[in-house]
Structures are given as structure tokens and as C-alpha cells.
Amino acid sequence: MLRPIREKQIELEIVSIDQLVPEDHLLRKIDASIDFNFIYDRVKSFYSQDNGRPPIDPVML
């Protein structure tokens, strides 16, 4: 059942994904060791250059 809102949200917390991943996490070590820029050339044919929504970065870990 739909209930009326009793309290309004008055606070907002901005959190970065970078802040959530510990400094010693395995993915940080992989990212520092391997250059993933080669992926852009491998997936270029799957992305449209002139229409649609902006893509999510394929190199994002």
C-alpha cells in the first residue's frame, strides 16, 4: 500500500567508486601493471560514432 512520505530526505552523500575500493585491492594492482588501452581498438567497431547514447568506457574496471 502506498503511504505518505513522513520525512523528506535533506542530506546527500556523494561517494566516488574510487573511495570504495581499498588502496591494496587486487584490481588496483592489475590496473597499475597492465595497459588496457588496446581494448579501444578491439571494440571500436561495436560503437556508433554519431548516434545513440554515450557509451560506458570499455576499459573501466
C-alpha positions as CSV (number, residue, x, y, z in Angstrom):
1,M,0.0,0.0,0.0
2,L,1.2,3.5,-0.8
3,R,1.9,5.5,2.3
4,P,2.5,9.2,2.5
5,I,6.1,10.4,3.0
6,R,6.7,11.3,6.6
7,E,10.2,12.6,6.4
8,K,11.9,14.3,3.5
9,Q,15.5,13.5,2.7
10,I,17.5,16.5,3.5
11,E,21.0,15.1,3.3
12,L,23.0,14.0,0.3
13,E,26.2,12.0,0.4
14,I,28.5,11.9,-2.6
15,V,30.7,8.9,-2.8
16,S,33.2,8.1,-5.5
17,I,33.7,4.5,-6.6
18,D,37.4,5.2,-6.2
19,Q,36.8,5.8,-2.5
20,L,35.1,2.5,-2.0
21,V,38.0,0.4,-3.4
22,P,40.8,-0.2,-0.9
23,E,44.3,1.0,-1.9
24,D,45.7,-2.5,-1.7
25,H,42.9,-4.1,-3.7
26,L,43.9,-6.6,-6.5
27,L,42.2,-4.6,-9.2
28,R,44.3,-1.5,-8.4
29,K,47.4,-3.7,-8.7
30,I,46.2,-5.1,-12.1
31,D,45.3,-1.6,-13.3
32,A,48.8,-0.3,-12.4
33,S,50.5,-3.2,-14.1
34,I,48.6,-3.6,-17.4
35,D,47.8,-1.0,-20.0
36,F,44.3,-1.8,-21.2
37,N,44.2,0.9,-23.9
38,F,44.4,-1.8,-26.6
39,I,40.8,-2.6,-25.8
40,Y,39.6,0.6,-27.5
41,D,40.9,-0.6,-30.9
42,R,39.4,-4.1,-30.4
43,V,35.9,-2.8,-29.6
44,K,35.7,0.3,-31.9
45,S,33.6,-1.5,-34.5
46,F,30.9,-2.2,-31.9
47,Y,30.3,1.5,-31.0
48,S,28.5,4.1,-33.1
49,Q,30.3,7.4,-33.7
50,D,27.4,9.6,-34.5
51,N,24.2,8.5,-32.8
52,G,22.8,6.9,-29.6
53,R,23.7,7.4,-26.0
54,P,27.3,8.0,-24.8
55,P,28.9,4.6,-24.2
56,I,30.3,3.3,-20.9
57,D,34.1,3.3,-21.1
58,P,35.0,-0.3,-22.1
59,V,38.3,-0.1,-20.2
60,M,36.6,0.7,-16.9
61,L,37.4,-1.9,-14.3
